[in-house]
Amino acid sequence: FYAPWCGHCKQLAPIWDQLGEKFADSQTVVIAKMDSTANELEDVKVQSFPTIKCFPKNGGEVVDYNGERDLAGFTKFMEAGCSKDLAGTPMDEDEEDEEVVDSDKEEE
């Protein structure tokens, strides 16, 4: 989940595209991008950009990815079936991702 204005998302885009190419012929993996400024899913919690989630094909529990944001880290995670052991630990609020701005709040 990304926002077009997000600097971290822009930096991640080429790596994400490489990941998509790597799994392009896969029958079990879809690498997708969703513009969170144009699409909203009630059941999906996005607090910062980019937010990376794995939605298992079998409808299992969604896994938030907080590991290394490089091709090797993403590939290992995907090849392990979105293993929680390889998903990394949630980032602190002070770390890299850009916070989501709540457009529903009125400016004071």
N, C-alpha and C positions, 0 to 999 in steps of 0.2 A: 504494500500500500504506500503510495507516494503522493507528493504534491509537486506540481510543475515548478513552483518557485523555490523549492527546497534545495539548498546547496549540496547537502549530503546525498540526496537522491540523484542529483546530476552527476556526482562523483561515482556513485554506484552503478549508474546506467550501463556503461560499457562492460562491466563485469557481469551484470545481470543478463545482458545480451549474449555474452559468451556462454553463460550457463544455459540459456535457452537453446543456443546452437548445439551444445553438448548433448542435450536431451531431446533434440528435435525429432529423432526417430523412435523415441521411447513410446511403448504402448501403455505404460503405467504412470508416466510422469508428465505433468504439464507445468511449464514455468510461465507464470502469468504476471502482468502488471495491472494494477488498478489505481486509477487517478482518484484519490479520496476527496478531491475537491469537486468532482463531477458525479461520484457514486458514493452512496452511503448504505451500509448494511447494518441493520439494527443489532444483529447478534454478534457482530465483530467489533471488538474493542481496539481502537487505534488511538494511542496517546501521543505518539511522536512519529516523525517521518525520518527515514523510511521505516515502516513496520513490516517485518518479514514473518509470514506464517505458513505452516504446512497443513493442508487440509487432506487427510488421508482418504484415499479412494473408497475405502470400506466404510466411510462415515464415522470413523473413530474420532477420538479427541483431537482437537486442533492443537498443534504444537507451535509455540512462539520461538522463533530463532533469534538467539542473542550471541551467537558465536562469531568467529572470524569472518569478516566481510570481504573475503577474497574467493577466487574461483575454487581453490583447493578446499577451503572450509565448507563452502556451499555444496560442492560435489560430494564430499565425504558424508555430509548430513543427508543429502538426497539418496545416495547409494545405500545408506544404512536404514532406509525406510523412515526418515524423519525421526530418528532416535532422540529421545529426550536427553540421553547421555551426551549427545553431540550438539545439543541445541544451545549450550552456553548458559550463563547466568544472566538474569535481567540486569540491565544497566542502571546505574544510579541516575537520578534526575540531572546531575551536573555533567554527565558524560555526553558523548557526541550527538545524538539524535536531536533534531529540532522539534520543539514542542508544538503541538497542534494548537491553533488559535480557534477558539469556540466562536463561530460566526453567529451563534444564536444569542450571545450575550450582548447587551446594549453597551455602547461606550459611555463611560461616565464623564 
